[in-house]
Amino acid sequence: MTETIPFKEWQKLNLRIGKILDVKDHPNAEKLYLLDVDLGTEKRTLVAGLKQYYKPEELKGKQCVIFTNLEPATIRGIKSEGMILAAVSKDKSKVILISPEKEVDLGSKVE
Amino acid sequence: MTETIPFKEWQKLNLRIGKILDVKDHPNAEKLYLLDVDLGTEKRTLVAGLKQYYKPEELKGKQCVIFTNLEPATIRGIKSEGMILAAVSKDKSKVILISPEKEVDLGSKVE
């Protein structure tokens, strides 16, 4: 059984709306992109495993949800300043980006 | 400064794709809805503060993201079996549902 999470633990997470500005290939990893995202008050670069599922032009300009205070990780030599959220189907064949269903101010908090 | 969250803490959260089946008024609270959602393998009822922002017909049929293992809370006498995620603008004037940007299997995990 999955453990339940108290609301105060949930509140520690900082999930914010960002916009994907640019998409580049990760220089050292075939399946990874580098995403430049705008969070309203700041820009960040993330490493994301979306290359098998999205073309750069399908991502650019899209609003997305960024987990901004995940412990930073260096992935194949590049620091990822957060994580982009996506839905992964049970057989892992589909990966679909999570977005606000209408445009909203960048930096809006997901709660 | 916001505390950073280790990846293993993030992994304890169970965020899943659901579909809103039905929307009813909460019997004891003016601003709250009761949402029936389908998570693929199960159905649940949630209490959600979306009434000022969405009409029932704007919600019905939509895919959404449900935090399924939040500690259950009883809100004005009704048990909420999870929380639906939405983006809230900084001045709190806009509340926009979070959805997969294309339809995906119900129960898909957000990661």
gemmi code that builds the backbone of each chain (N, CA, C; Angstrom):
import gemmi

chains = {
    "A": [
        ("MET", (0.848, -1.205, 0.000), (0.000, 0.000, 0.000), (0.878, 1.249, 0.000)),
        ("THR", (0.443, 2.235, -0.746), (1.232, 3.469, -0.804), (1.049, 4.239, 0.502)),
        ("GLU", (2.126, 4.747, 0.978), (2.145, 5.617, 2.161), (1.385, 6.926, 1.850)),
        ("THR", (0.639, 7.462, 2.822), (-0.021, 8.751, 2.565), (0.910, 9.895, 2.975)),
        ("ILE", (0.732, 11.023, 2.296), (1.624, 12.173, 2.465), (0.858, 13.295, 3.176)),
        ("PRO", (1.366, 13.776, 4.296), (0.685, 14.897, 4.968), (0.712, 16.149, 4.091)),
        ("PHE", (-0.302, 16.982, 4.214), (-0.403, 18.195, 3.400), (0.825, 19.090, 3.578)),
        ("LYS", (1.372, 19.143, 4.786), (2.551, 20.011, 5.012), (3.786, 19.527, 4.231)),
        ("GLU", (3.858, 18.232, 3.933), (4.954, 17.735, 3.084), (4.742, 18.181, 1.635)),
        ("TRP", (3.488, 18.065, 1.187), (3.134, 18.523, -0.155), (3.487, 20.013, -0.332)),
        ("GLN", (3.216, 20.813, 0.693), (3.439, 22.263, 0.589), (4.909, 22.634, 0.425)),
        ("LYS", (5.813, 21.724, 0.757), (7.244, 21.991, 0.582), (7.653, 21.964, -0.893)),
        ("LEU", (6.839, 21.300, -1.710), (7.160, 21.190, -3.138), (6.815, 22.475, -3.859)),
        ("ASN", (7.709, 22.915, -4.696), (7.471, 24.109, -5.459), (7.299, 23.725, -6.941)),
        ("LEU", (6.044, 23.577, -7.355), (5.731, 23.250, -8.752), (5.207, 24.523, -9.401)),
        ("ARG", (5.858, 24.941, -10.483), (5.515, 26.238, -11.085), (5.296, 26.094, -12.586)),
        ("ILE", (4.478, 26.988, -13.116), (4.249, 27.009, -14.563), (5.422, 27.700, -15.257)),
        ("GLY", (5.959, 27.008, -16.241), (7.024, 27.568, -17.059), (6.648, 27.499, -18.523)),
        ("LYS", (7.461, 28.139, -19.351), (7.273, 28.085, -20.802), (8.581, 27.630, -21.423)),
        ("ILE", (8.499, 26.693, -22.339), (9.705, 26.177, -22.975), (10.168, 27.170, -24.041)),
        ("LEU", (11.346, 27.731, -23.848), (11.876, 28.728, -24.781), (12.697, 28.071, -25.874)),
        ("ASP", (13.517, 27.099, -25.487), (14.395, 26.492, -26.478), (14.676, 25.036, -26.109)),
        ("VAL", (14.959, 24.242, -27.127), (15.201, 22.807, -26.960), (16.479, 22.473, -27.715)),
        ("LYS", (17.453, 21.918, -26.997), (18.709, 21.517, -27.664), (18.998, 20.061, -27.334)),
        ("ASP", (19.798, 19.435, -28.180), (20.259, 18.086, -27.850), (21.253, 18.151, -26.698)),
        ("HIS", (21.170, 17.198, -25.800), (22.197, 17.062, -24.758), (23.480, 16.620, -25.461)),
        ("PRO", (24.608, 17.274, -25.177), (25.828, 16.927, -25.930), (26.354, 15.518, -25.650)),
        ("ASN", (25.996, 14.943, -24.510), (26.576, 13.647, -24.122), (25.554, 12.529, -23.945)),
        ("ALA", (24.330, 12.711, -24.433), (23.324, 11.675, -24.201), (22.300, 11.678, -25.325)),
        ("GLU", (22.172, 10.544, -25.969), (21.314, 10.431, -27.157), (19.834, 10.721, -26.908)),
        ("LYS", (19.346, 10.323, -25.725), (17.898, 10.394, -25.492), (17.462, 11.631, -24.718)),
        ("LEU", (18.410, 12.521, -24.449), (18.087, 13.655, -23.578), (18.115, 14.983, -24.326)),
        ("TYR", (17.216, 15.875, -23.882), (17.227, 17.258, -24.350), (17.713, 18.172, -23.228)),
        ("LEU", (18.181, 19.320, -23.626), (18.327, 20.440, -22.699), (17.199, 21.417, -23.013)),
        ("LEU", (16.420, 21.744, -22.013), (15.304, 22.676, -22.201), (15.618, 23.984, -21.482)),
        ("ASP", (15.484, 25.091, -22.187), (15.522, 26.402, -21.526), (14.083, 26.782, -21.217)),
        ("VAL", (13.817, 27.049, -19.960), (12.434, 27.397, -19.592), (12.391, 28.746, -18.876)),
        ("ASP", (11.289, 29.438, -19.108), (11.045, 30.741, -18.483), (10.024, 30.535, -17.375)),
        ("LEU", (10.425, 30.878, -16.150), (9.513, 30.724, -15.006), (8.941, 32.074, -14.557)),
        ("GLY", (8.967, 33.036, -15.453), (8.417, 34.360, -15.118), (9.470, 35.248, -14.492)),
        ("THR", (9.954, 34.870, -13.316), (10.956, 35.688, -12.631), (12.383, 35.220, -12.906)),
        ("GLU", (12.545, 34.082, -13.540), (13.896, 33.557, -13.818), (13.816, 32.551, -14.966)),
        ("LYS", (14.982, 32.316, -15.568), (15.090, 31.286, -16.602), (15.978, 30.174, -16.067)),
        ("ARG", (15.690, 28.966, -16.492), (16.489, 27.823, -16.044), (16.735, 26.853, -17.190)),
        ("THR", (17.749, 26.017, -17.032), (18.004, 24.938, -17.991), (17.780, 23.600, -17.298)),
        ("LEU", (17.022, 22.732, -17.953), (16.696, 21.412, -17.409), (17.178, 20.339, -18.365)),
        ("VAL", (17.513, 19.193, -17.821), (17.767, 18.008, -18.634), (16.479, 17.177, -18.605)),
        ("ALA", (16.010, 16.735, -19.796), (14.734, 16.017, -19.848), (14.799, 14.866, -20.845)),
        ("GLY", (14.249, 13.731, -20.470), (14.257, 12.534, -21.313), (13.078, 12.484, -22.269)),
        ("LEU", (12.903, 13.550, -23.052), (11.708, 13.644, -23.901), (11.991, 13.406, -25.375)),
        ("LYS", (13.235, 13.120, -25.717), (13.634, 13.101, -27.129), (12.957, 12.005, -27.941)),
        ("GLN", (12.672, 10.867, -27.313), (11.987, 9.786, -28.035), (10.508, 10.112, -28.267)),
        ("TYR", (9.994, 11.103, -27.564), (8.554, 11.340, -27.559), (8.123, 12.651, -28.214)),
        ("TYR", (9.019, 13.633, -28.259), (8.675, 14.948, -28.794), (9.792, 15.474, -29.686)),
        ("LYS", (9.378, 16.125, -30.780), (10.315, 16.905, -31.574), (10.499, 18.281, -30.914)),
        ("PRO", (11.652, 18.908, -31.124), (11.865, 20.225, -30.505), (10.724, 21.202, -30.806)),
        ("GLU", (10.248, 21.201, -32.068), (9.219, 22.177, -32.444), (7.857, 21.892, -31.784)),
        ("GLU", (7.685, 20.662, -31.295), (6.440, 20.347, -30.565), (6.506, 20.855, -29.119)),
        ("LEU", (7.706, 21.123, -28.662), (7.886, 21.555, -27.266), (8.000, 23.077, -27.141)),
        ("LYS", (8.668, 23.682, -28.124), (8.945, 25.125, -28.031), (7.656, 25.928, -27.924)),
        ("GLY", (7.629, 26.819, -26.962), (6.471, 27.685, -26.785), (5.416, 27.120, -25.859)),
        ("LYS", (5.534, 25.867, -25.520), (4.497, 25.232, -24.678), (4.665, 25.625, -23.212)),
        ("GLN", (3.518, 25.789, -22.564), (3.541, 25.921, -21.110), (3.639, 24.534, -20.494)),
        ("CYS", (4.309, 24.462, -19.364), (4.585, 23.177, -18.731), (4.637, 23.356, -17.218)),
        ("VAL", (4.803, 22.253, -16.513), (4.907, 22.300, -15.050), (6.323, 21.870, -14.660)),
        ("ILE", (6.995, 22.742, -13.909), (8.374, 22.478, -13.483), (8.418, 22.304, -11.965)),
        ("PHE", (9.017, 21.213, -11.556), (9.295, 20.970, -10.133), (10.605, 21.713, -9.864)),
        ("THR", (10.481, 22.910, -9.270), (11.619, 23.835, -9.241), (12.586, 23.595, -8.081)),
        ("ASN", (12.119, 22.961, -7.020), (13.037, 22.785, -5.883), (13.406, 21.318, -5.631)),
        ("LEU", (13.381, 20.534, -6.694), (13.997, 19.212, -6.639), (15.504, 19.421, -6.435)),
        ("GLU", (16.093, 18.585, -5.610), (17.538, 18.628, -5.386), (18.238, 18.619, -6.761)),
        ("PRO", (19.072, 19.611, -7.074), (19.666, 19.651, -8.415), (20.526, 18.413, -8.677)),
        ("ALA", (20.485, 17.943, -9.911), (21.253, 16.748, -10.273), (22.075, 17.069, -11.505)),
        ("THR", (23.271, 16.498, -11.565), (24.080, 16.634, -12.773), (23.891, 15.370, -13.593)),
        ("ILE", (23.353, 15.530, -14.802), (22.989, 14.396, -15.640), (23.887, 14.405, -16.877)),
        ("ARG", (24.760, 13.411, -16.967), (25.745, 13.350, -18.059), (26.491, 14.676, -18.226)),
        ("GLY", (26.904, 15.222, -17.107), (27.780, 16.392, -17.158), (27.082, 17.737, -17.197)),
        ("ILE", (25.736, 17.730, -17.258), (25.012, 19.009, -17.292), (24.087, 19.088, -16.066)),
        ("LYS", (24.133, 20.232, -15.393), (23.286, 20.413, -14.215), (21.844, 20.679, -14.639)),
        ("SER", (20.929, 19.896, -14.085), (19.505, 20.091, -14.356), (18.904, 20.888, -13.210)),
        ("GLU", (18.363, 22.057, -13.549), (17.859, 22.961, -12.503), (16.363, 22.770, -12.302)),
        ("GLY", (15.941, 21.526, -12.150), (14.530, 21.233, -11.956), (14.108, 20.079, -12.848)),
        ("MET", (12.822, 19.742, -12.768), (12.305, 18.607, -13.540), (10.981, 19.001, -14.189)),
        ("ILE", (10.836, 18.646, -15.462), (9.573, 18.914, -16.160), (8.654, 17.714, -15.955)),
        ("LEU", (7.386, 17.976, -15.689), (6.469, 16.866, -15.392), (5.763, 16.362, -16.647)),
        ("ALA", (5.639, 15.043, -16.707), (4.950, 14.388, -17.823), (4.224, 13.159, -17.293)),
        ("ALA", (3.159, 12.766, -17.998), (2.425, 11.546, -17.671), (3.040, 10.393, -18.442)),
        ("VAL", (3.293, 9.288, -17.765), (3.916, 8.124, -18.383), (2.918, 6.966, -18.305)),
        ("SER", (2.553, 6.414, -19.465), (1.576, 5.316, -19.461), (2.198, 4.080, -18.808)),
        ("LYS", (1.331, 3.159, -18.348), (1.830, 2.029, -17.549), (2.874, 1.196, -18.278)),
        ("ASP", (2.703, 1.017, -19.600), (3.696, 0.230, -20.355), (4.880, 1.099, -20.814)),
        ("LYS", (4.925, 2.348, -20.341), (6.021, 3.296, -20.631), (6.108, 3.686, -22.110)),
        ("SER", (5.104, 3.307, -22.916), (5.200, 3.611, -24.346), (4.830, 5.061, -24.649)),
        ("LYS", (4.026, 5.680, -23.780), (3.598, 7.055, -24.036), (4.064, 7.988, -22.927)),
        ("VAL", (4.603, 9.119, -23.338), (5.016, 10.147, -22.388), (4.393, 11.449, -22.882)),
        ("ILE", (3.497, 12.006, -22.080), (2.736, 13.189, -22.495), (2.985, 14.309, -21.480)),
        ("LEU", (3.377, 15.438, -22.008), (3.653, 16.607, -21.176), (2.408, 17.039, -20.396)),
        ("ILE", (2.636, 17.545, -19.192), (1.562, 18.112, -18.369), (1.584, 19.630, -18.541)),
        ("SER", (0.404, 20.219, -18.776), (0.309, 21.659, -19.054), (-0.925, 22.241, -18.381)),
        ("PRO", (-0.949, 23.530, -18.150), (-2.223, 24.146, -17.773), (-3.165, 24.061, -18.969)),
        ("GLU", (-4.462, 23.850, -18.733), (-5.359, 23.621, -19.879), (-5.697, 24.920, -20.608)),
        ("LYS", (-5.392, 26.051, -20.001), (-5.406, 27.351, -20.694), (-4.146, 28.095, -20.276)),
        ("GLU", (-3.706, 29.044, -21.091), (-2.492, 29.777, -20.712), (-2.707, 30.501, -19.389)),
        ("VAL", (-1.661, 30.526, -18.588), (-1.732, 31.178, -17.279), (-0.403, 31.902, -17.074)),
        ("ASP", (-0.346, 32.836, -16.138), (0.889, 33.603, -15.896), (2.048, 32.657, -15.590)),
        ("LEU", (3.197, 32.922, -16.202), (4.398, 32.140, -15.896), (4.749, 32.342, -14.421)),
        ("GLY", (5.164, 31.276, -13.779), (5.489, 31.328, -12.357), (4.314, 30.985, -11.452)),
        ("SER", (3.111, 30.844, -12.037), (1.952, 30.442, -11.217), (2.272, 29.145, -10.507)),
        ("LYS", (1.813, 29.036, -9.258), (2.128, 27.857, -8.463), (1.058, 26.787, -8.699)),
        ("VAL", (1.498, 25.547, -8.775), (0.552, 24.437, -8.892), (0.248, 23.958, -7.482)),
        ("GLU", (-1.036, 23.973, -7.141), (-1.439, 23.580, -5.782), (-2.784, 22.913, -5.798)),
    ],
    "B": [
        ("MET", (14.808, 31.121, 1.547), (15.073, 30.232, 0.406), (14.279, 28.943, 0.557)),
        ("THR", (13.836, 28.439, -0.570), (13.050, 27.206, -0.509), (13.990, 26.019, -0.292)),
        ("GLU", (13.581, 25.170, 0.578), (14.304, 23.923, 0.840), (14.271, 23.043, -0.419)),
        ("THR", (15.364, 22.307, -0.699), (15.310, 21.394, -1.846), (14.819, 20.013, -1.389)),
        ("ILE", (14.198, 19.310, -2.311), (13.538, 18.039, -2.006), (14.326, 16.901, -2.679)),
        ("PRO", (14.767, 15.926, -1.907), (15.468, 14.783, -2.534), (14.517, 14.015, -3.459)),
        ("PHE", (15.074, 13.423, -4.505), (14.268, 12.686, -5.483), (13.463, 11.568, -4.814)),
        ("LYS", (14.027, 10.923, -3.790), (13.305, 9.820, -3.134), (12.057, 10.324, -2.390)),
        ("GLU", (12.048, 11.585, -1.974), (10.831, 12.143, -1.362), (9.764, 12.365, -2.444)),
        ("TRP", (10.216, 12.884, -3.584), (9.310, 13.086, -4.731), (8.653, 11.771, -5.140)),
        ("GLN", (9.455, 10.700, -5.144), (8.941, 9.399, -5.593), (7.839, 8.844, -4.694)),
        ("LYS", (7.740, 9.338, -3.481), (6.667, 8.866, -2.588), (5.300, 9.404, -3.015)),
        ("LEU", (5.316, 10.491, -3.791), (4.049, 11.095, -4.221), (3.456, 10.297, -5.369)),
        ("ASN", (2.186, 10.062, -5.277), (1.501, 9.347, -6.328), (0.556, 10.320, -7.057)),
        ("LEU", (1.048, 10.861, -8.171), (0.238, 11.781, -8.995), (-0.201, 11.009, -10.224)),
        ("ARG", (-1.502, 10.934, -10.453), (-2.022, 10.092, -11.543), (-2.997, 10.875, -12.415)),
        ("ILE", (-3.096, 10.439, -13.663), (-4.052, 11.048, -14.591), (-5.441, 10.466, -14.334)),
        ("GLY", (-6.384, 11.363, -14.138), (-7.779, 10.969, -13.961), (-8.657, 11.695, -14.959)),
        ("LYS", (-9.906, 11.280, -15.023), (-10.884, 11.961, -15.890), (-12.076, 12.354, -15.018)),
        ("ILE", (-12.524, 13.567, -15.173), (-13.655, 14.043, -14.367), (-14.947, 13.503, -14.964)),
        ("LEU", (-15.644, 12.683, -14.186), (-16.875, 12.056, -14.658), (-18.089, 12.911, -14.327)),
        ("ASP", (-18.088, 13.458, -13.122), (-19.268, 14.219, -12.710), (-18.869, 15.306, -11.722)),
        ("VAL", (-19.659, 16.366, -11.711), (-19.398, 17.530, -10.861), (-20.689, 17.878, -10.142)),
        ("LYS", (-20.624, 17.885, -8.812), (-21.831, 18.256, -8.042), (-21.469, 19.363, -7.067)),
        ("ASP", (-22.484, 20.104, -6.627), (-22.235, 21.087, -5.574), (-21.986, 20.364, -4.258)),
        ("HIS", (-21.054, 20.892, -3.486), (-20.864, 20.379, -2.132), (-22.099, 20.796, -1.330)),
        ("PRO", (-22.714, 19.895, -0.588), (-23.967, 20.248, 0.097), (-23.786, 21.292, 1.207)),
        ("ASN", (-22.566, 21.415, 1.736), (-22.371, 22.305, 2.896), (-21.386, 23.440, 2.659)),
        ("ALA", (-21.026, 23.709, 1.409), (-20.020, 24.757, 1.179), (-20.267, 25.405, -0.171)),
        ("GLU", (-20.467, 26.720, -0.150), (-20.817, 27.476, -1.362), (-19.775, 27.406, -2.470)),
        ("LYS", (-18.491, 27.372, -2.089), (-17.434, 27.518, -3.099), (-16.824, 26.191, -3.528)),
        ("LEU", (-17.379, 25.088, -3.042), (-16.744, 23.790, -3.300), (-17.596, 22.896, -4.191)),
        ("TYR", (-16.897, 22.108, -4.994), (-17.528, 21.050, -5.785), (-17.156, 19.686, -5.209)),
        ("LEU", (-17.980, 18.715, -5.516), (-17.598, 17.310, -5.368), (-17.337, 16.798, -6.775)),
        ("LEU", (-16.163, 16.262, -6.987), (-15.808, 15.726, -8.308), (-15.706, 14.220, -8.230)),
        ("ASP", (-16.398, 13.537, -9.136), (-16.181, 12.094, -9.304), (-15.135, 11.918, -10.389)),
        ("VAL", (-14.053, 11.238, -10.062), (-12.990, 11.048, -11.057), (-12.697, 9.565, -11.261)),
        ("ASP", (-12.327, 9.266, -12.503), (-11.968, 7.896, -12.899), (-10.443, 7.838, -13.026)),
        ("LEU", (-9.827, 6.971, -12.224), (-8.373, 6.829, -12.278), (-7.959, 5.556, -13.024)),
        ("GLY", (-8.866, 5.036, -13.831), (-8.531, 3.843, -14.612), (-8.882, 2.577, -13.848)),
        ("THR", (-8.208, 2.351, -12.739), (-8.458, 1.142, -11.940), (-9.447, 1.389, -10.807)),
        ("GLU", (-9.797, 2.632, -10.571), (-10.730, 2.948, -9.479), (-11.361, 4.308, -9.712)),
        ("LYS", (-12.481, 4.522, -9.032), (-13.139, 5.830, -9.066), (-13.063, 6.449, -7.666)),
        ("ARG", (-12.961, 7.751, -7.627), (-12.879, 8.438, -6.334), (-13.701, 9.711, -6.350)),
        ("THR", (-14.024, 10.192, -5.157), (-14.699, 11.489, -5.019), (-13.760, 12.461, -4.294)),
        ("LEU", (-13.629, 13.634, -4.876), (-12.752, 14.660, -4.309), (-13.566, 15.914, -4.007)),
        ("VAL", (-13.122, 16.651, -3.012), (-13.660, 17.989, -2.765), (-12.682, 18.974, -3.398)),
        ("ALA", (-13.209, 19.927, -4.176), (-12.323, 20.855, -4.893), (-12.888, 22.273, -4.881)),
        ("GLY", (-12.023, 23.234, -4.671), (-12.442, 24.646, -4.612), (-12.426, 25.314, -5.967)),
        ("LEU", (-13.115, 24.727, -6.922), (-13.057, 25.218, -8.307), (-14.305, 25.977, -8.749)),
        ("LYS", (-15.282, 26.088, -7.862), (-16.596, 26.597, -8.275), (-16.567, 28.036, -8.778)),
        ("GLN", (-15.698, 28.872, -8.210), (-15.619, 30.265, -8.672), (-14.945, 30.370, -10.040)),
        ("TYR", (-14.292, 29.297, -10.477), (-13.444, 29.374, -11.671), (-13.953, 28.547, -12.849)),
        ("TYR", (-14.719, 27.516, -12.578), (-15.187, 26.612, -13.645), (-16.665, 26.270, -13.450)),
        ("LYS", (-17.382, 26.219, -14.580), (-18.731, 25.650, -14.578), (-18.617, 24.132, -14.655)),
        ("PRO", (-19.596, 23.410, -14.140), (-19.512, 21.942, -14.194), (-19.250, 21.422, -15.600)),
        ("GLU", (-19.908, 22.005, -16.606), (-19.750, 21.500, -17.976), (-18.355, 21.760, -18.551)),
        ("GLU", (-17.635, 22.703, -17.961), (-16.246, 22.940, -18.400), (-15.292, 21.898, -17.805)),
        ("LEU", (-15.726, 21.235, -16.771), (-14.859, 20.247, -16.102), (-15.154, 18.819, -16.559)),
        ("LYS", (-16.437, 18.532, -16.788), (-16.824, 17.151, -17.111), (-16.119, 16.641, -18.357)),
        ("GLY", (-15.548, 15.469, -18.249), (-14.880, 14.846, -19.393), (-13.400, 15.196, -19.496)),
        ("LYS", (-12.956, 16.188, -18.741), (-11.548, 16.621, -18.840), (-10.612, 15.654, -18.124)),
        ("GLN", (-9.451, 15.452, -18.726), (-8.377, 14.742, -18.025), (-7.679, 15.720, -17.084)),
        ("CYS", (-7.227, 15.211, -15.974), (-6.660, 16.067, -14.931), (-5.579, 15.288, -14.188)),
        ("VAL", (-4.915, 15.966, -13.270), (-3.871, 15.312, -12.456), (-4.361, 15.250, -11.013)),
        ("ILE", (-4.368, 14.048, -10.458), (-4.851, 13.831, -9.087), (-3.689, 13.372, -8.209)),
        ("PHE", (-3.531, 14.068, -7.107), (-2.565, 13.650, -6.078), (-3.314, 12.615, -5.229)),
        ("THR", (-3.031, 11.333, -5.514), (-3.895, 10.259, -4.984), (-3.547, 9.812, -3.567)),
        ("ASN", (-2.318, 10.051, -3.137), (-1.975, 9.577, -1.783), (-1.726, 10.705, -0.785)),
        ("LEU", (-2.372, 11.837, -1.044), (-2.444, 12.876, -0.013), (-3.254, 12.310, 1.153)),
        ("GLU", (-2.825, 12.610, 2.350), (-3.552, 12.194, 3.552), (-5.024, 12.612, 3.411)),
        ("PRO", (-5.962, 11.672, 3.467), (-7.360, 12.047, 3.223), (-7.846, 13.083, 4.245)),
        ("ALA", (-8.651, 14.024, 3.774), (-9.165, 15.071, 4.660), (-10.677, 15.117, 4.532)),
        ("THR", (-11.358, 15.401, 5.639), (-12.802, 15.601, 5.584), (-13.043, 17.106, 5.534)),
        ("ILE", (-13.675, 17.536, 4.437), (-13.863, 18.970, 4.193), (-15.350, 19.276, 4.237)),
        ("ARG", (-15.749, 20.015, 5.261), (-17.176, 20.319, 5.475), (-18.030, 19.036, 5.426)),
        ("GLY", (-17.546, 18.029, 6.108), (-18.363, 16.826, 6.287), (-18.234, 15.771, 5.198)),
        ("ILE", (-17.449, 16.058, 4.136), (-17.285, 15.083, 3.049), (-15.799, 14.716, 2.936)),
        ("LYS", (-15.553, 13.408, 2.862), (-14.172, 12.951, 2.760), (-13.660, 13.183, 1.336)),
        ("SER", (-12.510, 13.831, 1.220), (-11.895, 14.045, -0.083), (-10.800, 13.005, -0.266)),
        ("GLU", (-10.954, 12.204, -1.320), (-10.036, 11.081, -1.547), (-8.914, 11.479, -2.514)),
        ("GLY", (-8.297, 12.615, -2.258), (-7.218, 13.085, -3.119), (-7.413, 14.549, -3.437)),
        ("MET", (-6.512, 15.099, -4.249), (-6.543, 16.517, -4.576), (-6.299, 16.692, -6.065)),
        ("ILE", (-7.111, 17.538, -6.685), (-6.921, 17.828, -8.107), (-5.956, 19.018, -8.216)),
        ("LEU", (-5.013, 18.940, -9.154), (-4.000, 19.996, -9.257), (-4.416, 21.094, -10.242)),
        ("ALA", (-4.120, 22.320, -9.841), (-4.415, 23.484, -10.674), (-3.324, 24.522, -10.479)),
        ("ALA", (-3.134, 25.365, -11.487), (-2.185, 26.476, -11.390), (-2.928, 27.692, -10.859)),
        ("VAL", (-2.330, 28.355, -9.889), (-2.954, 29.520, -9.263), (-2.052, 30.724, -9.513)),
        ("SER", (-2.601, 31.770, -10.163), (-1.774, 32.948, -10.462), (-1.405, 33.655, -9.156)),
        ("LYS", (-0.345, 34.474, -9.220), (0.184, 35.062, -7.980), (-0.851, 35.884, -7.217)),
        ("ASP", (-1.716, 36.610, -7.946), (-2.740, 37.410, -7.261), (-3.987, 36.577, -6.942)),
        ("LYS", (-3.907, 35.277, -7.170), (-4.991, 34.321, -6.856), (-6.257, 34.542, -7.694)),
        ("SER", (-6.185, 35.415, -8.725), (-7.393, 35.691, -9.503), (-7.699, 34.582, -10.509)),
        ("LYS", (-6.646, 33.840, -10.941), (-6.861, 32.798, -11.950), (-6.491, 31.436, -11.394)),
        ("VAL", (-7.355, 30.479, -11.635), (-7.098, 29.089, -11.260), (-7.343, 28.248, -12.504)),
        ("ILE", (-6.306, 27.609, -13.016), (-6.378, 26.866, -14.278), (-5.978, 25.413, -14.017)),
        ("LEU", (-6.865, 24.537, -14.428), (-6.629, 23.103, -14.263), (-5.351, 22.658, -14.985)),
        ("ILE", (-4.668, 21.681, -14.406), (-3.494, 21.074, -15.020), (-3.942, 19.769, -15.702)),
        ("SER", (-3.519, 19.587, -16.941), (-3.956, 18.424, -17.736), (-2.802, 17.889, -18.569)),
        ("PRO", (-2.874, 16.638, -18.989), (-1.922, 16.194, -20.016), (-2.245, 16.942, -21.311)),
        ("GLU", (-1.230, 17.291, -22.096), (-1.494, 18.130, -23.277), (-2.107, 17.324, -24.422)),
        ("LYS", (-2.069, 16.007, -24.334), (-2.855, 15.132, -25.217), (-3.462, 14.051, -24.329)),
        ("GLU", (-4.536, 13.418, -24.794), (-5.155, 12.362, -23.968), (-4.157, 11.230, -23.731)),
        ("VAL", (-4.199, 10.679, -22.552), (-3.284, 9.594, -22.185), (-4.097, 8.596, -21.347)),
        ("ASP", (-3.599, 7.373, -21.206), (-4.337, 6.357, -20.462), (-4.624, 6.826, -19.036)),
        ("LEU", (-5.857, 6.601, -18.581), (-6.193, 6.943, -17.201), (-5.318, 6.112, -16.260)),
        ("GLY", (-4.883, 6.721, -15.191), (-4.005, 6.034, -14.246), (-2.528, 6.212, -14.548)),
        ("SER", (-2.206, 6.818, -15.709), (-0.788, 7.087, -16.007), (-0.176, 7.898, -14.873)),
        ("LYS", (1.068, 7.598, -14.552), (1.730, 8.268, -13.444), (2.419, 9.533, -13.954)),
        ("VAL", (2.339, 10.588, -13.151), (3.065, 11.812, -13.493), (4.421, 11.753, -12.820)),
        ("GLU", (5.451, 11.874, -13.630), (6.806, 11.751, -13.087), (7.749, 12.649, -13.852)),
    ],
}
model = gemmi.Model(1)
for chain_id, residues in chains.items():
    chain = gemmi.Chain(chain_id)
    for i, (resn, *xyz) in enumerate(residues, 1):
        res = gemmi.Residue()
        res.name, res.seqid = resn, gemmi.SeqId(i, " ")
        for name, pos in zip(("N", "CA", "C"), xyz):
            atom = gemmi.Atom()
            atom.name, atom.element = name, gemmi.Element(name[0])
            atom.pos, atom.b_iso = gemmi.Position(*pos), 0.0
            res.add_atom(atom)
        chain.add_residue(res)
    model.add_chain(chain)
structure = gemmi.Structure()
structure.add_model(model)
structure.setup_entities()
